[in-house]
Amino acid sequence: MNQSRLFVGNLSYETMENDLQEYFSQAGVVTSVNLMLDKFTGKSRGFAFVEMSSVDEANKAVEMFHGKELQGRALTVNIARPKEERAPGPGGYRGGRDGGDRETGRRERY
């Protein structure tokens, strides 16, 4: 698990990656900034991932910036958790179109 990757939430929709790069560089070397964008509109989703060059710098950034204001919003800053595997959503394979038997189309009653 990468302990130097930060989740940064409650961002202003006006905040850009370069704003985060500049802001977080106060805590150390920023190796990457990934602002999450809506895939349909291209607008910010209000959160980002910032990767610092070390665990110590990441921890320092959490201490320095969690709850602090950037562009009028109090930031949520913490060590990012690994991405969780998600179950397939609607339309995912479940043994048949509606979960029934593929041969007969009947469902078991429980």
N, C-alpha and C positions, 0 to 999 in steps of 0.2 A: 504494500500500500504506500502511496506517495504522500508522506506527511507534510510536504512543502507546498501542496496544492490547497488553495483557499476557495471556499464558497463565499461570494460577496452578494448579498441580497438587499432588497429594498432600494435599488438604484433608481434615480430619476430616469425617465425615458429619454431624456436629453443627453445622458452620460455616454461618452464614447470610449473606445478602448484606450486611446491615447490619454484621456483624462485619468483613467485608472492606472495606467503605466506610470504617469507622473506622480499621482497621489501615493501609490504604494511604494514607490522608489524611496520614499522617506524612511522606510523600514529596512531597506536593503535592495539587493539586485533582483529585479523582476525579470524572469526568464520568458514568460508568456502571459498574455491576457486573451481570454476567450469570452467575448460578450455574446450571450445567447439572444438570437434573433428569431422572431416569428417567421416560420417558413413561407407563410402566405403573404404577409404584409411587408416583411423585411424590417419591421420596427423592433426595437429592444423589448425583451420580455421582462426586463427589470432585474436581471441577475447575471452574474458572470463568474468565471473561474480565473483566478490569478495564481500563477505559479511563481514561487520565490526560489532563489538559488540554494537555500538551505532550510532545514527544519527550524533552526534558531531564528532565522529571519521571518519565517512564516508565523512562528509563535509571537514574535515581536509585533508583527503586523496585526495579529488578532488583538493583542493588548492595546496597541495604539489606536486602532480604527473601529473596533466593535462598539456600536452605539454612538459613534461620532458622526457628525453631519457632513455630507458632501452634496453640494448643489441642492440644499434644502431638505435632504432626506437623511434620517438616522440609519446608518448602515448596519446590516447584519454581517458579521465577518467571523467565520470559523473554519477549522480544518475540514476540507471536503471529505465526504464519505465515498467509498467506491461505488460505482454505478451498479445498481441491483438488477439482476435478471428479472424481466417482467414476463408474466404469463401472456400468451397470445390473446389479443382482444377479440372483438366480434369478427367472425369470419375465420378465426383460427381453426386448425384441424382438430376435430373432436370425434372422429369416427363416422361422420355423415353430415349431411347439410344441417340437420337439426339435432344431432346427437343420437338419432335412432339407428337401428340396425341397417347396415348398408345393403343387405340383400332384400329385406322385406319392407324397410322403412318404418317398422314398428318400434315403439319405445317400450322398454321394460317398465312395469309399474312397481313402485317400491312401497 
